[in-house]
Amino acid sequence: MKKSFEKNLYDLSALAKEEKQVEEEGEALERLKIVIDWHIERAAKQQNTPKEVQEHIFSIQKEKQEIIDELRSELRCLDDPACHYEKKELTRQATYDVNENVFLYWDDRRQKRTASFGDVLTDLEWGIFYQFDANVPRGLQRRYLLEKTKYRLQCLLDNQIIENEGVREGLKTAYAGLKASHENIEKVGSGFISERIVKNIFKKLQWDNAAPYSISDADAYQDVEQKIDFILTRKEKRRRVGVETGGVLKNIGIQFTTNVHRVERKKQQVSFSKEQLVKEDKIDDIVLVIFPIRISKILYEKWKQRGRPSGGPNQFIDRPLAEELFKSITKDVLSQEEIDSLWNSVSEKFPSNS
């Protein structure tokens, strides 16, 4: 996001916390409301938006504060043996097999299935949330709560960026499409589905196979302005006494195209975005990935027909295509030895044919 907008959000975050602490109506609350209004008017001038836009951004900031408070409450409950979560609607109940180290749950067709921790975490992006029985290890429950909160906050941050930047001429359509993908991915076409399918291959490897990289979502500004869908970061190796194990940390932005007939145009867009990168962006390179739209449609429909099993549509990608995607994205980030080792450890998880 833009630095000026980041600064505005920092100020609004502090105000949202303070407003929550001032519970009763009175002189203190009235003074705070005046301060909040001043900050909102200043943000509107700095960002060149109507005041109403910044008011909505502030309301989203208060929603983010509620989510953070909810996390604190959930973590306190997790530490209290006498505390039990209330069953939430539209969540899957899951237990844990300690011998096999897998989650057990029922899919949409009421078939009992197993899932890895990476499966459960990547389900967040498909709108599937879990509640765990008490036998699920505390460490896994805690990590899930943290990652779920991070995902929800990222979605709201994107909405704030979309509100702030979506008023600009020439970019309204792009930001509106991104917002629609957050609300209902099925209504916006297969481009966003393709992105999530491929991204979650790498996220799952990060969690289940200790891959030497991390995956982070690009925010709405990076997506629209810099043509980056997600970011793959090479983890730094640590130095041991007397042994050189360090490597260069790299951040690679990944951009997708699902239209095989517009590859050249996409390459031009990516080249232009690379030329505009500055040190503060912390992106070393941008890689274009081609994923035909017809494939994502097939995978998504197959996943739904089979009861939306944990792990998302990417589990149905044919092995040769999964290998091609994996190696094309990691070739400038990992060593050949790392690429071969990691792929060999997961290749059999993908079907060898349709």
N, C-alpha and C positions, 0 to 999 in steps of 0.2 A: 504494500500500500504506500501511498505518498507519505513522506515524512511529516508534512504539515497536518495531514489528517490523523496520522498516528499520534501526534502531540495533542490534537483536539480530543481524541478518544481517551488519552491518559487523563486529561482534565475532567472529562465527563465521568470516567470511572470513579475518580475520587469523590465527585459530587454525588454519584449514585450511592456510594457507600455511606456518605454522610447523611443523605436524605433518609436512608433506611434506619439509621441510628436515632434520628429525631422523630420519635414515634408520635408524640402528641402535638396537636395543633397549638400554636402559641407564637410568641414573638420570635423565638429562635427559628422556627420553621418558616415564618414569613420572610425573615432576613435571608434564609437559605434560598428560598424561591426567587428572590431578587437576584442573588448571585448566579443561580442556575440560568435564569433568563438572560443575564448579561453574557454569560459564556456561550449560550446558544446563539444569540445575536452576533457575537464576535465570530463564531464558527461559520455562520451563514455568509458573512462578509468575506472571510478568508477563503472559503471554499466556493464562493460564487454560486450559492444555492438559495432558494427560498427558505425563510425561517422555518416553515413547516417541515421541511426535509430534515433539518437538524433536530427539531423536536422529536421526530420519529426516531432518529438515530439515538437520541437520549433515552427514549422509551425502550429501545432494544438493549441499550446498555444496562438498564435496570433489570431487564429480563436475564441478562448474563449474570448479574449479581445474584439473582434468585437461584440460578443453576449452581453457582459456586457455593451458596449457602446450603443447597440441597446435598451437594457432595459432602460437605462437612458433617451434615446430619447422618448421611449414609455411612461415613467412615466411623463416626462415633458408635453407631448401631453395630457395625461390624466388630468393634472391640468389646461390645457388651454382650455376654452370653445370654442375658435375659431379654435382649432386644430381638424382635423378629420383624422382617419386612412385611408390609402389606402387599398382597398380590395385586399387581398392576395389570390393567387390561392391555391386550395386544402385546403381551410379552410371552416368550417361551420359558417354561420351567425346565431347568437342567440340573442333573445330579452329576456325580463324578465317580468313575471307576479308578480307584487308586492303584490297582494292579496293572492296568493297561495304560494309565495316564491319559484318559480320554473323557470327554463329556458325553453324557447320555441324554437324549431329548427325543421328542416326537415332532415330526415334520407336519406340514399342513394337511397331509393325507393320513395323519395319525399312525405313521409308521415309525417304529423306534429306530433311531440312528445314533451313530457316534460322531464326535467332532473334536478336532484339535483346538488348542487355544487360538491359533491363527485363524481358523475357520470362524470361531465365535467373534473375534475382534473385527474381521473383515465384513461380517454380517451387518455391522452398524451402517455401512454405506448402502445397504439394500433395505434399510428400514426395519431390520429384525433386531429386537432387543431381548435380553435374557435376564431372568432372575434365578439365583442359584440356591440349591438346598444347602443345609449347614455342613454337609460332608465335603463340599468343594473347598480345597485348601485356601486359607485366608489370603495368602500372597496373590493367588490368581484372582480372587474376588476383588481385592484392592486394586490390582492392576486394571481389571476390567472397568471398575468404577472410574478410575482416572482417565482411561482412554475414551470411555463413553462421554465423560464430561468434556474432554478435549474436543471430541468430534462435534458435540452440540454447540460448544462455544465457537468453533471454527465456522459452522454454518451461520451462526448469528453475526459473526464478524463479516462474513461474505455479504450478508444482507445489508449491513451497515455500509460497506464499500459500494454495493450496488445502488443504494439510496443516494449516496454522495456523488458517485460518478455517473449514474444513469441519466442525469438531467442534461448531460453534454450532447450536443448535436453530433450525429454521426456514429454515436456509440450506444444510443438508447436500445436498439434492437439486440445488440450483443449482450448487454447487461440484463435485458429483460429475459432473454433465452436462458441465461445462467440462473436467474432467479427462479424461473419455471422449473428447471432441473432439480432444484432443491425441494420444491413443493410436490412435484409428481414427475418422476423421471420418465414414466411411460408416455407422457403427453408431449415430450420434446424431441422424440426421434432417437435414433440409435447411436448418434455420435457420443453423447454423454455416457450411454451404456457401455460403449466400446472402451472409453477411457477408464471407467471403473473396473471393467473386466481385467484389463491388462495391469492396471495399477495394483489390483489386489493379488495378482500372482506374486508380485514382489513384496507386498506387505506380509503376505502369509509366510513367505520364505524368511523374512526378517524375524518373525516371531517363532516359527516352528523349527527353523534350521540354523538359527544364529548366523544369518548371512552377514558378511562384513560391510554392510551398508545400512542406511536408514532411509525410509521413505517419508516425505512430508508433502502435504497437499499444498498446491499453489493457491494463494488467495485470489479473490475475484479480480483484483487489479492486475496481478501477474498473468492470469488466464486471458483476460481481454486485451490488455495493453502490450504484454511481453510474449504472448503466444506460448505460455507454459502451462501444462496441465498438472504435472506433479514434479517433484524434485527428488532425485536420487543422490544421496550424500555418501561418499566413501568414508568409512570410519577410520579414524587415525589409529595406527598401531602404536602400542606403547614401547618405550625404550626400556630394556633391561640393562643392568650393570654390565658394562663391557661388551654389550651386544647391540648392534644397530638394527632396530626393528621398525623404525619410523617410516612413514610413507607420506606422500603429498595428499592432503585433504582436497577432494574435488566435489563440487556441487554441479550436477548435470540436470538441466531442465528438459523435461520430456514433453513434446508436442505431438498430438495425434492428428491424422487425417483418415477419414473413412471413405473418401472419394478417390478412387484410383485414377480418375480422369483429371484431377486437379492437383496432382502431386507437384508439378513444376511451380504452380502459383503458391502452394504452401511452402516450397523450398525458398522462394523469394521472400515470403513473409518472415520465415525463420531467419534468413540471412540478414534481413533488415533489423530484426529484433536483437540479433547478436551484436550488430554494429552499435546499437543504442545502449548496450549494457555498460554500467559503470561499476566501480569497485564496491559501492554501497549495496548493489543488488546481490552480491555474494553468489553469483552464478558464473561458472567458468565456461560453460558451453550449453548449447541447446541442440537436442537431437530430435529429428523428425522420425516418427514411427507410423508405418502404414498398416491399417487394420481394416480390411474390407467390411463395409457396413452389413452386407448380407450374412456374414459369419456371426456378427454380434446379435442379429435378430434371431438366428437359429439357436444360438446358445442360450439366449434369454428365455425364449419360449420353451426350450427343453427343460430348463431349470424350473420354471413355473409348473409345467406339466408333471414333473416328478416330485412336487410338494415343497419346492423351495428348500432343498437340503442345505444345511449349513456349509458355508464356503463359497456360495455364489455361483454364477454361471461359468466362471473361469475354470471350474473343475472338469468341464466338458470339452475344453479345447483339445483338438487332436495333438498328439505328442510332437509331430514334426513342426507344426506351427508354433506350439509353445516353446520349443527349442529355438526356433528362429527368432522369436520375439525376445526371449531371455538373452541370447547371445548378442543380438544386435544392440540391445540397450546397455549391457554391461561391458561391452568390449573396450570402452575407453575409461572404465572405472576400476575394473578388477583385472588381476593378472590372468593369463591363460590357464594357469594351474588352478586358480581359485574358481574360474568359470567352469572348468571341466569337473572339478570336485563337487561343486554345488549342484550342477545340473545332474550328475550321475546319482546324487543322493535323492533327487526328487522326480526324475524322469518317469518312473513307473507309476506315479500318481496321476499321470495324464493318460487318457485312452489312446491306444495305438492306432485306432481307426474310428470312423463315425459309427 
